[in-house]
Amino acid sequence: MARGRVPLRGLAPHCLWLLGVILLMDVSARPANHSSARERAGSKDEPELLPPDHLNGVKLEMDGHLNKDFHQEVFLGKDMDGFEEDAEPRRSRRKLMVLFSKVDVNTDRRISAKEMQRWIMEKTAEHFQEAVEESKVHFQAVDPDGDGHVSWDEYRVKFLVSKGHSEQEVMEKLRSGEELKVGEETQEVLENLKDRWYQADSPPSDLLLTEDEFLSFLHPEHSRGMLKFMAKEIVRDLDQDGDKQLSLPEFISLPVGTVENQQGQDIDDSWVRDRKKEFEELIDANHDGIVTMAELEDYMDPMNEYNALNEAKQMIAIADENQNQHLEPEEVLKYSEFFTGSKLMDYARNVHEEF
């Protein structure tokens, strides 16, 4: 794939950063950095044949940005939508304490790192199952003859139809070998999709995807080979000196744009601080100041038990006010926004009643 090609993972960071500067007074987070789970939920029911930009339970987005909803995704699992900001606080507190009880396997009213690790793996498995079910629906949509294989042309037809093209016209041109006239942006997307299709096609390559291969095409977190491809793409987009690995300055480099006020500067500072911490403490496994593709691949693997344990320790440290390396009900309620995305007030007064 040519290095100069605009990647499939959206137009971020350049175009979205310019948009963010224009809208900076009306937002509280970098548009190119992430979108919240609730924002993404608004469009998840629309028919879409593109691989998703966001992968639940994976620490990096497809464009290399940090997944800001990661902690909520691996703590709440399928209950992500159960803690809406306008939900009744008392009911939300009770739900959170029910979750606490499920994580607290030995019922000592404390969550250890091992208990949190087990829970993270369980919730990640839930997201995996959701992806499998979603992929089955899409596979049936693009496999009209039901032979259990999807060709690149079958997928391409359905994709172009979803973009407003006539199915009959597209199929006729494919059969006759005529050139398909599509917009420049659509052609760019198709080229990127075909590269990804090749990667998902297990050897010997025949450009026919089975249901399992199609799952890897849509959700690279389900395949070690596709995780490797995803890591390669992220390194390619962030690597500035062409050495096929990432230094700290490359990983924390800001999207192109200008900062015109203190709010914008604060966002930049937070962006750099978060990425620096992630690079030094979690991604750079041997702490040599360089992240290789292998390190990035391991870091992004959602079923890596070692990573889950590190994540568990990090999540506990965020809320562990008494420094006993465990989470207690009061701490989980006090830091509810970190775990659920919603602030649940009066945590101290209500903790014993809710528990």
Summary of the structure (lengths in Angstrom):
residues: 355
radius of gyration: 22.1
end to end distance: 54.6
largest distance: 73.1
contacts: 1011
relative contact order: 0.15
helix: 59%
strand: 3%
